[in-house]
Amino acid sequence: MEIKSAEFLISNTDLSKCPQDTLLEYAFIGRSNVGKSSLINMLCSKKGLAMTSSTPGKTQLINHFIINKEWYLVDLPGYGYAQRGKKGRNKIQEIINHYLDGRDQLTMLFVLIDCRLEPQEIDIEFIELLGFNEVPFAIVFTKLDKISSSKLHENMLVYKNKLLESWEELPPLFFTSSETKKGKDDLLNYIEEINKEIKISK
């Protein structure tokens, strides 16, 4: 897939104010500082489309971008940012839960995880919650350029084994770098395949 146009549409915390049409939505979520905004900008080849910051936890809204005037890319708030405090974390989690539970247009949720880290409890719990609520998702490992291939292989074995403790089979896995554009074609082609399958089924 080639992204020819990517335009910001709306930001809000209220599910009822999200676009009311029936275009398919692909949402991106992850812990704060996982590189979500950089990945979105890389996928869309549009620097500054999603706001990046060296300060974690900046995304606190549901951000809709319309892609090729055909589908939505949704930038969701990062979860689990400790410095927000319990009240702030609960508010963000409520926004996330309302979107995941009530957004019929959600076609696939991409859960971003820093490939340099061992499995984090907060990520594993979030993934298990997605399974319980039957939310379709894939895992996107980020920051591939910041780790050696041998360490990546080691980390992935640990991660896959951890996931298989709860899952009979693994979800789709993608490996990306916003710096080198690694994984860009894989992700966009995956979205294009889903769009085509849904269009055919209609």
C-alpha positions in Angstrom: 0.0 0.0 0.0 1.1 3.5 -0.8 -0.1 6.3 1.5 -0.9 9.2 -0.8 -2.7 11.4 1.7 -2.8 11.5 5.5 -4.7 14.2 7.2 -5.5 15.0 10.8 -9.3 15.0 11.3 -10.3 15.3 15.0 -9.1 14.8 18.6 -11.4 14.1 21.5 -12.0 12.1 24.7 -15.7 11.4 23.9 -16.5 8.3 21.9 -19.7 10.0 20.6 -17.6 12.7 19.0 -15.5 10.3 16.9 -16.3 10.2 13.2 -19.8 8.7 12.6 -19.2 7.2 9.2 -18.4 3.5 8.6 -14.8 3.7 7.4 -12.5 1.1 8.9 -10.2 2.1 11.7 -6.8 0.9 12.6 -5.7 2.0 16.1 -2.2 2.2 17.6 -1.6 2.0 21.3 1.3 1.3 23.7 3.0 2.3 26.9 4.2 5.9 27.0 7.6 6.5 25.3 7.3 3.4 23.1 7.7 5.5 19.9 4.1 5.5 18.8 4.0 9.0 17.2 7.3 8.4 15.4 6.0 5.1 14.0 2.8 6.8 12.8 4.7 9.6 11.1 7.0 7.0 9.5 4.1 4.9 8.2 2.5 8.0 6.7 5.8 9.5 5.4 4.7 12.8 7.0 6.9 14.2 9.7 4.9 16.0 12.4 1.5 14.4 11.5 1.4 12.8 15.0 3.0 15.0 17.6 6.2 13.5 19.0 7.8 14.5 22.3 10.7 13.6 24.6 8.3 13.8 27.5 6.3 10.5 27.9 2.5 10.5 28.2 1.8 13.5 25.9 -1.0 11.8 23.9 -4.1 12.0 26.1 -6.8 12.1 23.4 -8.2 9.9 20.7 -6.7 11.3 17.5 -8.2 10.4 14.1 -6.3 10.7 10.8 -7.9 9.9 7.5 -5.7 7.9 5.2 -6.1 8.0 1.4 -9.6 9.2 2.2 -10.4 5.5 2.6 -9.7 4.5 6.2 -8.8 5.9 9.6 -5.6 5.6 11.5 -6.3 6.2 15.2 -3.6 7.4 17.7 -4.8 6.3 21.2 -3.4 7.6 24.5 -0.5 5.6 26.0 -1.4 3.5 29.0 0.4 3.1 32.4 2.3 6.4 32.6 3.2 6.4 36.3 3.8 10.2 36.7 0.2 10.9 35.8 -0.8 9.6 39.2 -3.6 7.2 39.9 -6.4 9.6 39.0 -4.8 10.5 35.7 -4.1 6.9 34.8 -7.7 5.9 35.6 -9.0 8.7 33.4 -6.8 7.7 30.4 -7.7 4.0 30.9 -11.4 5.0 30.9 -10.9 6.8 27.5 -9.1 3.7 26.1 -11.7 1.3 27.4 -14.6 3.3 26.0 -13.0 3.3 22.6 -12.1 -0.4 22.6 -15.5 -1.5 23.9 -17.7 0.9 21.9 -16.1 1.5 18.6 -17.6 -0.8 16.0 -15.4 0.6 13.3 -12.3 -0.7 15.0 -10.8 -3.3 12.6 -7.4 -3.9 14.2 -5.5 -2.7 17.2 -1.8 -2.5 16.9 -0.1 -2.9 20.3 3.3 -1.3 20.3 6.1 -2.8 22.5 9.8 -1.7 22.8 11.8 -4.7 21.5 14.7 -3.9 23.9 12.7 -4.7 27.0 11.8 -8.0 28.7 8.0 -8.7 28.9 6.4 -6.0 31.0 3.5 -7.0 33.3 1.5 -4.0 32.2 1.8 -5.0 28.5 1.0 -8.7 29.2 -2.1 -7.7 31.2 -3.3 -5.4 28.5 -2.9 -8.0 25.9 -4.8 -10.6 28.0 -7.6 -8.0 28.4 -7.8 -7.7 24.7 -8.2 -11.4 24.3 -10.9 -11.5 27.0 -12.8 -8.8 25.3 -12.2 -10.3 21.8 -10.5 -7.2 20.4 -8.6 -8.1 17.2 -5.0 -7.1 17.7 -1.4 -7.5 16.4 1.8 -6.7 18.2 4.3 -4.2 16.8 7.8 -4.3 18.2 9.5 -0.9 17.9 13.0 0.6 18.1 14.6 -2.3 16.1 17.5 -0.1 15.2 18.5 0.2 18.9 19.2 -3.5 19.5 21.5 -6.1 18.0 20.1 -9.0 16.0 21.3 -11.5 18.5 19.7 -9.7 21.4 16.5 -9.2 19.4 16.3 -13.0 18.8 16.9 -13.6 22.5 14.2 -11.2 23.5 11.7 -12.5 21.1 12.1 -16.1 22.3 11.4 -14.9 25.8 8.4 -12.8 24.7 6.9 -15.6 22.6 7.2 -18.1 25.4 5.6 -15.7 27.8 2.6 -15.1 25.5 2.2 -18.8 24.8 1.7 -19.3 28.6 -1.8 -17.8 28.0 -2.4 -18.1 24.3 -2.8 -21.2 22.1 -1.3 -19.3 19.2 0.6 -16.0 18.7 -1.1 -12.9 17.3 0.5 -11.3 14.2 4.0 -9.9 15.0 5.7 -7.0 13.3 9.2 -5.6 13.8 9.7 -1.9 13.1 12.1 1.0 13.3 11.0 4.6 12.7 14.6 5.5 12.0 15.3 2.9 9.2 11.7 2.5 8.1 12.0 -1.2 8.8 8.6 -2.9 8.9 6.7 -0.1 7.1 5.8 -2.1 4.0 4.8 -5.1 6.2 2.4 -3.1 8.3 0.8 -1.2 5.4 0.5 -4.3 3.3 -1.2 -6.1 6.2 -3.7 -3.3 6.5 -4.3 -3.3 2.7 -5.0 -7.1 2.8 -7.6 -6.7 5.6 -9.2 -3.8 3.7 -9.5 -6.0 0.6 -10.8 -9.0 2.4 -13.5 -6.9 4.1 -14.5 -5.3 0.8 -14.8 -8.7 -0.9 -16.8 -10.1 2.0 -19.3 -7.3 1.6 
